[in-house]
Every structure is written in C-alpha cells, then in structure tokens.
Amino acid sequence: MASAAKVSPDTIARLERGETLYPRTVDAIRGALEAAGIIFIQENGEGPGVRLRKTAAE
C-alpha cells in the first residue's frame, strides 16, 4: 500500500491509528486504493462505504 501510494509505511500506520493526515496524503492513498479496484461510496443517510470493482469476467 505504501509503495503504491508513494508514502512511507509510517504514514499508513498513522492512517490506521486514526491520526490526521495531510489532504494530499489522503488523496494519494485513495488514488492507490481506487487503482487497485476499490470504489468509494458516498454517504446516503446510512453512512459511507466501499466495494470492490467488478472485473470483466464478472
């Protein structure tokens, strides 16, 4: 994850601990997750969420 987002492993650990990160760092991590097939779902009254993008075979 860290290498895909071009951030340090410590930055990923800080994210996992719930610490505040710079917006550009959050954007880099989100971009890496989206490139790996994660889709972020906007909050619709029931809370935000994530799901995996379907592959062409699905």
DACOR-V34536 format. One line per field, one symbol per residue. phi: phi as a letter, one per 30 degrees, with the letter a starting at -180 (. if undefined). psi: psi as a letter, one per 30 degrees, with the letter a starting at -180 (. if undefined). burial: + if it has 16 or more other C-alpha atoms within 10 Angstrom, else -. Layout:
phi->???
psi->???
burial->???
This chain:
phi->.edddhbdedddddeddiddcdedddddddddddddjdcccddbjcjdabaddddddd
psi->eeeefhlleeeeeeeffglklkeeeeeeeeeeeefggkkkklkhfgllallkkklef.
burial->----+-----++------------++-+++-++----++-------------------
